């Protein structure tokens, strides 16, 4: 069990998207975050008070959470200086990076000397099965996107909140490090051996009541050459009854791939639906989620209206406008 509250470590994040782990915790579990710690040159902020380790300790923080998702998921030497100091001051450490805390000898030694705990949430702790494609009871919805880091988790969390408010049965199913840190459970899907990824999603979304919805956190994008595999595992393992298409309209290229432009919403919907119907012939597209964080309120409303007119599907920014219309669409399926 990771002890709260947290001090969110932003390190030297080069941009706001790199701090998406910290941003997600701050937005969805603000009661668990007392402040942020940034190194010189950090280009991100989650809007919390900048604190030293001593200030955070005095404020009651118990765990320093690495809130950065950098390309490759590595721990730099500059980070280590802070992490070792934090262990010496009585903080536990939590991380969702591919570069595991437990693989770093100096961090392990410091934690042992000071009696602190290292939490690597990206380490699978279950022997997942190979997917068998057996149809499961209950309903499932999956967010799929035109790119990675585009708002699929926010869409799922907002949808879960809206469904609960409507009295619908729903459960958010985390598949990445941020979702796991927010909810306390889930499958770190991109750390699962490839042959078992779809099976891990089947394990995560077992038989349930016929009117219960599992809201599966999306990952990657079918059109992102770096991360398409994890998306396909979610589609086939999840056997979704419904898809929510996610898009961020100001992106110039795929995240981390300047040579690749984004597909259209329609292209994602066509390909995702074709692949989803391999495992569930009844799958439908229920709605569209637009990440409008870089648009004004007027621009956001106009863009959502334009996309809704173009595709004939309920279109909202679920974090900005609420996900009630998406929940209503699922209720009708």
N, C-alpha and C positions, 0 to 999 in steps of 0.2 A: 504494500500500500504506500503510495507516494504521499508524504506529509505536506499539507498545505498550512499557510499560504505560501505562494511562490514569489521569488524575485526573478523576473524575466530577463535573461541574458540575450542581448541583441548583438553583442560582439562588434565586428566591423562590417555589418551587413551592407552590401553595395547599393541596395535599393529597397524599396518598401516591400516588394514581393518576397524578397529573401527572408523577411521577418514574419512570414505568414503563420508560423507556429505560435509565436508570441501574440500576434494580432488575433488569432482565433481564440486563444485562451482569454485574452482581455475582453473580447467582444461577447463571448458566450459564458464565461465563468469569471466575471469581474471581481466577485467576492474572494477569489483565490489569488489575486495578484496585487501585491503591495506597491510595486514599482518596477522600473526597468534599469538595467545596467548596460551602458554603451561604452565601447572603446573609441579612441580618437579616430576620426574618419568615418564613423558609422553614418550612413545616409538614410537610416530608417528610424522611425519612432512609432510607438503605439499609443502615445498620448498620456503615458503615466509619468509620475515624478521620477526624475533621474536620481538614483541613490547610489551611495557607496555601499560596500558590503557591510560596513559597520552600521550605517543608517538603516539598512534593510533588516539586519539582525535585531536592532533595537525596535523596529516596527513589527517584529514577530515573524518574519519570513523564516521558513524552515528548509525550503528546498530551492536551489538555484536551477532553474529550468533553461536549458539551451533552446532559445526560441527562434533559432535561425535554421533555415533549410537551404544550405548552399549547394551548388552543383557538385556532386560527388560525395556530399555529406562528410566532410573532413574536419578534424580538429587541428587548428593551427597552434604553433608554439605560443603565440601571443595570447590565445585563449587559455592555454594550459596554465600560464602564470596566474590568471584570475581563478581558474578552477581549483588549483592546488591551494591558493590562499583561502578560497571559500571553504574547502574541506577543513582547513586548519582552524577556521572560525566556527565550525559546528554546523555548516550547511550540508545536507545531502545534495546529490546531483541527479538530474533527470535529463535524458536526451533521447531524441528519436532519430539521430543520425545513423547513417550506415557505418561510419567509423565509431565503433562501440567504445564506451567508456571502459568497459571491462577488458578491452584489449590493450589498453594503454598502461604499461607497467608502473609509470610514475603516479598516475591517478589511483590505481589500485593500492599502491603502497601508502599513499597519503590517506586514503579512506580507511585503511586498516589501522594506521597509526592513531587516527583521530576517532575511530569508531563510527564512521559515517557510512551511508549506503549509496551505492551507484545504481541507478535505475536505467536500464536500456530498454525502452518500450518497443524498439524495433526488433526484438528477439522473439521469434515464435516460441511459445511455451506449450504447444500442443502438437502431437503427431497427426497432421491432417491427412485425410484420405485422398485417393485419386477420385476425381468426380465421376459419377456414374450416370448423371442426367435423369435420375428418377424424379418424377413430378412430385412436388411437396405441397401439402395443404397450406392455406393462407395465401396472401398476396404480397407482391414485392414491386417496388419502384426503384429505378436506378437513374442517377443523374449522369449524363454523358455530355462532353463538351467539345468545342472547336479547338481547345488548347488545354494544357495543364495549368494549374494555379489560376483558375478562371472563375471560381465561385461554386464549385460542385458541392463542397462540404457545407458552405453557408446555405445553399439551396436546400440541402437535405435537413439541416438543423432547423431552418425556418419552416420548412414543410412539416416537420414533426411537431413543432410548437403549434402551428395552425390546425393540424389534425387533432391534436390533443384538446385544443380549445373547442373544436366542433364536437367533441365527444367520440371521435373515431379511435379505434384501437391502432396504435402505431408504436414502433420502436426504431430509433436511430441506430444503425449498425455501422460502427466505425471501421474503416479499412486502412487508415493511415495514422502516422504518429500524432498529429494534432488532434484528430478525433478521439484517439485513445486517451490522450492527456486531458481532454475536455470531459469525457464521459467515464473514464476509468476502465473501459474494457473494449475489446475488438480484436481484429486480426491485422497485424502489420504486413499487408499483402505483398508489398514489393520486396520483402525480406524472406518470403516463402519460396522454396525451391519450385522452379517453373512447373514441373509435372503435377504439383499439388496445389497450385494457386486456385484453380476452379473448384477443387474439392474443399479448400479452405472457405470459399464463399458459400458452398453448400452447407458446410458445418456451421457457419455464422448465421445462416438463415434457415433454420430447421422447420419442420412441420409446425403449424400454428393454427389458431382459430380461423375459420373460413373468411371472417370479416376483418382479420388483423393484417395490417400493412407493415412489412419490414421496409424501412427507408434506407437504402444502401448508399453509403458514401462513395461517390465516383472517384476515379483516379486516372491521370494521364489523358490521352486522347487517341482515338483510332488513327488520327492523321499526324500524330507526333511520332517521328521515326525513333525517338529515344525510348518512349514509354507506352507504345501501343499495346504491348503484350499484356500488361496488367489490366488495361481496359477490356480487352477481349476475354480475359479470365473472369472479370466481373459480369460481363454480359452472358457468358455461357454458364458460369457457376451460379449466378443470381437468378437465372430464368425469369427475368422481370416480366410482370404483367403490363407495366407501363414504363415509359422513358420520359424524363424531363431533359430537354435540350438546353445547354448552357452556353452563353456567349458573352464576350467582352468586346464592345464595338470599337474601342480605340487602339487595340493591338495592331502593330504594324507587321509583326512576324511571329512565328511560333516561339514560345519561351525558350531562350537559349539557342535558337536556330535561325540566325538572321537570313539564311538563304531560303527559308521556307515560309511562304505566306499562309494565312489561315484559310481553311475551307469555309464555305458558306454554311449557315444553319441548315439549309435544305440538304446539302451534301452529307452533313453529319447525320441528320435524321434518316436519310435514305439508307446509308451504309449500316448504321447502328440497328435500324429496324430489321433489315435483311439478316444480319447476324443474330439478333435476338430471337428471331422466329425459327432459327435452327433448333433452339432449345425450348421455345414456347411459341407455338404458332399463333397464339391469340394476343401477343404483345401489341400494344398501341402506343402512340406518342400522345401524352396527356397535356403537355404544355411547354412553354419556353421561359427560361430564366435569363434575364439580362443583368449583367453586372455593370451598373451605371455609376460607379464611384467616381469616375473621371468626367462625368457630365453634370451640368447644372440640373436643378429640379425640372425646369421647363424642357430642357433637352432630353432628359431621361423619359419624361412622359411622352414626348413626341416620338422618340425612337421606339418605345414599347408599342405605341399605337400603330406605328408604321409596320413593325414586324408582325403584329397581330393581324393586321389587314392583309399582309402578304401571305401568311401561312394559315390563317384561319384557326389559330390556337390561342388559348389564354396566355398572355405574355405580360410578365411583371418582373420587377426587381424585388425578389422576396425579402431581402434584408431591408431595403429602403421602403417598399410599399406594403410588405406583408405577403404571405403566401396563401391567403385565404382562397383566392381563385384557383390556385393549383390544387389545393385540398378539395375544393368543390368538384373539380374535374375528376379527381380520383374517386370521390364518393359516388360518382355516377357510373363508374365502370363495373 
